[in-house]
Amino acid sequence: MQFDPYLETKKIKDVMNPSVLSLESTATASDAAKIMETCDAEAVIVVQNEKFVGIITDRDFTIKIGSHAYPIDTPISRLMSYPLISIDKNAEISNAVKLMTDNKIKRLPVISDKKLLGIIIMSDLTV
């Protein structure tokens, strides 16, 4: 995987996807699956007590629901990956690549001033 040199001088806010979903931690896997399918999304940010606490991805469904380890009515708080690793909108793209590489993740929510602004996906940063 090679970093796209065009993005070297860009900030996160320049390349993030502002279309990002969030659900309360009490929502079920079924709720998350429906909204992800309707919106053609690969991830949902999990909110608990007005804080962003985790992320549930299409891969989580494949592994945890698909293997029948959890029923479809399981709260997403039990399925999510946490703690949530996020990045500020003014950060450098290279910081996002390092965060994702170091933590072995493909999606990074963009959060500034306690607001969810978007998401950045590793495949958008590489050539």
N, C-alpha and C positions, 0 to 999 in steps of 0.2 A: 504494500500500500504506500503510495507516494503522495505527499502533501501538494496541493495545487499551488504553484508559485504565484499565480495571479492574486491569490487571497492574502499574500504575505503582509500587505499594508492595510488590510481591511480590519474592521472591528466586528465583534459578534453582531451588533445591531444592523450591520450592513448585509449580513448573509443569513440571519435567522429566519425561520418560518414562523410568522406570527399566528399561524393557525395551530393552536394546541388545546387539548381537552383536559378538563379536570373533573373529578368526582369526589364526593365525600367518602371517607374511609369505610362507612357503613354500607355503601352501595355493594351489590353482589357482583360476582363474576359475570353473571348473566347480563346485568345492567351495563357493565363495562364492555362486554362483547357486542351488545346491541349498538351502543353509541359509537364504538370503534368501527363497526361495519357500516353504519349509516353515514359516518363522516369520512370513511376510508382512511382511518388513522391507524398507526402502528403502536401508539402508546397513549396512556392516560396518566396524568399527574394526580396523585392521591393527596387529598386535603383532610386534615384533622385539626379541630379547634382553630380554624382559620390559618393554619400553617401548612406549608407544602412538606409532606413527610416521606413520600415514596413515589415510585413509578411502577405501573404494570404495563407490560409489553405483550405484543403478539407471541413472543417466545415464551413468556410466562404461561400463557394459555396452552401452548403446545406441550410444554413440559408438565405443568401442574394439573391442568384440567384434562388434557388429552390422555395422560397416563392413568387417569381415574384416581389420582392421589387425593383430589379434592372434588366435591360435588359443585355443580354450577351455581348453587345458591350460597356459596362461601363468600363472606365479606372480603372485599379486595384488600383490606388491611392485612389479611392472612396470606395473600398471594404476592403482594408488592415486594419490590426490591427496595431496601432502605439501608442506611439513611440516604436521603435524596442528595445526589451530587449535582450542583447547579453552577451556573456561571453568570457573571454580570454582563449587561449589554455593552459596556465600554471596554471589556477585556479584549485582548489580542486573540486572533484566530489560533495562533501557535499555542496559547494557553489552553484553549479548548481541546486541541489535538492531544496535548500532553495529558490533560485530565482524563480524557477518554481512553487513551492508550494505557496510562498508569492504572486505571481502575477497571480496564477491560469492559468498557461500556460503549454503546453505539449511539446513544441519545443523551443529550444534555439540555435540560430545561434552562431557559434564560429568565432569571429572576432579579429584579431591581426594585428597591424600596418596598419589599414584601409583596410585589405584584408579579404575577406570571405573565411574561411578555411574549414568549415564544419558545421554540425548541430548535436545537441545532443537531444535525444528524451527521455522523462520521462520513457517510457516503457523499454528502454534499461538499466535503472539504478535501476530498482526494481525487486523483485522476487515475 
